[in-house]
């Protein structure tokens, strides 16, 4: 399992996910970024920041 907290990339955001894979987290984060943060494009540096903030759940 993997975990991601949006607040690690966007200070103040409380959204969190626990999913089976990085790709599953990215799909959920993309939908969240569009609906909550109003993003319509996802720059490479943003995606890299999200990937770096994904951690294994112990």
Phi and psi in degrees as GROMACS dihedral restraints (atoms count N, CA, C in turn):
[ dihedral_restraints ]
;  ai    aj    ak    al  type     phi  dphi    fc
    3     4     5     6     1  -128.0    20    10
    4     5     6     7     1   155.3    20    10
    6     7     8     9     1  -133.3    20    10
    7     8     9    10     1   146.8    20    10
    9    10    11    12     1  -143.9    20    10
   10    11    12    13     1   135.7    20    10
   12    13    14    15     1  -114.8    20    10
   13    14    15    16     1   120.8    20    10
   15    16    17    18     1   -57.3    20    10
   16    17    18    19     1   -34.3    20    10
   18    19    20    21     1   -60.6    20    10
   19    20    21    22     1   -18.1    20    10
   21    22    23    24     1   -71.2    20    10
   22    23    24    25     1   -19.6    20    10
   24    25    26    27     1  -114.2    20    10
   25    26    27    28     1   -38.5    20    10
   27    28    29    30     1  -117.7    20    10
   28    29    30    31     1    97.2    20    10
   30    31    32    33     1   -53.0    20    10
   31    32    33    34     1   134.0    20    10
   33    34    35    36     1    95.2    20    10
   34    35    36    37     1   -15.5    20    10
   36    37    38    39     1   -81.9    20    10
   37    38    39    40     1   132.9    20    10
   39    40    41    42     1   -98.3    20    10
   40    41    42    43     1     0.5    20    10
   42    43    44    45     1   -67.3    20    10
   43    44    45    46     1   140.7    20    10
   45    46    47    48     1  -142.7    20    10
   46    47    48    49     1   150.0    20    10
   48    49    50    51     1  -135.4    20    10
   49    50    51    52     1   147.2    20    10
   51    52    53    54     1  -129.3    20    10
   52    53    54    55     1   119.5    20    10
   54    55    56    57     1  -137.0    20    10
   55    56    57    58     1   171.3    20    10
   57    58    59    60     1   -73.6    20    10
   58    59    60    61     1   -35.5    20    10
   60    61    62    63     1  -135.5    20    10
   61    62    63    64     1   162.3    20    10
   63    64    65    66     1   -58.9    20    10
   64    65    66    67     1   -42.7    20    10
   66    67    68    69     1   -62.5    20    10
   67    68    69    70     1   -38.3    20    10
   69    70    71    72     1   -64.4    20    10
   70    71    72    73     1   -41.2    20    10
   72    73    74    75     1   -61.8    20    10
   73    74    75    76     1   -45.0    20    10
   75    76    77    78     1   -60.3    20    10
   76    77    78    79     1   -38.7    20    10
   78    79    80    81     1   -62.6    20    10
   79    80    81    82     1   -46.9    20    10
   81    82    83    84     1   -66.1    20    10
   82    83    84    85     1   -41.3    20    10
   84    85    86    87     1   -66.4    20    10
   85    86    87    88     1   -38.4    20    10
   87    88    89    90     1   -60.8    20    10
   88    89    90    91     1   -44.1    20    10
   90    91    92    93     1   -64.9    20    10
   91    92    93    94     1   -41.5    20    10
   93    94    95    96     1   -63.9    20    10
   94    95    96    97     1   -45.1    20    10
   96    97    98    99     1   -60.5    20    10
   97    98    99   100     1   -37.4    20    10
   99   100   101   102     1   -72.2    20    10
  100   101   102   103     1   -48.3    20    10
  102   103   104   105     1   -77.9    20    10
  103   104   105   106     1   -36.2    20    10
  105   106   107   108     1   -95.8    20    10
  106   107   108   109     1   -40.4    20    10
  108   109   110   111     1  -102.9    20    10
  109   110   111   112     1    -2.0    20    10
  111   112   113   114     1    71.8    20    10
  112   113   114   115     1    18.7    20    10
  114   115   116   117     1   -78.4    20    10
  115   116   117   118     1   134.3    20    10
  117   118   119   120     1  -110.8    20    10
  118   119   120   121     1   -16.4    20    10
  120   121   122   123     1  -130.0    20    10
  121   122   123   124     1   151.7    20    10
  123   124   125   126     1  -123.7    20    10
  124   125   126   127     1    93.1    20    10
  126   127   128   129     1   -59.3    20    10
  127   128   129   130     1   151.6    20    10
  129   130   131   132     1   -55.6    20    10
  130   131   132   133     1   -41.0    20    10
  132   133   134   135     1   -65.6    20    10
  133   134   135   136     1   -32.3    20    10
  135   136   137   138     1   -68.3    20    10
  136   137   138   139     1   -46.0    20    10
  138   139   140   141     1   -61.1    20    10
  139   140   141   142     1   -40.5    20    10
  141   142   143   144     1   -64.0    20    10
  142   143   144   145     1   -39.6    20    10
  144   145   146   147     1   -63.2    20    10
  145   146   147   148     1   -41.4    20    10
  147   148   149   150     1   -63.5    20    10
  148   149   150   151     1   -47.6    20    10
  150   151   152   153     1   -58.1    20    10
  151   152   153   154     1   -41.3    20    10
  153   154   155   156     1   -66.7    20    10
  154   155   156   157     1   -27.2    20    10
  156   157   158   159     1   -88.4    20    10
  157   158   159   160     1    -5.7    20    10
  159   160   161   162     1   -76.5    20    10
  160   161   162   163     1   129.3    20    10
  162   163   164   165     1  -126.8    20    10
  163   164   165   166     1   150.9    20    10
  165   166   167   168     1   -68.2    20    10
  166   167   168   169     1   145.4    20    10
  168   169   170   171     1   -94.3    20    10
  169   170   171   172     1   127.4    20    10
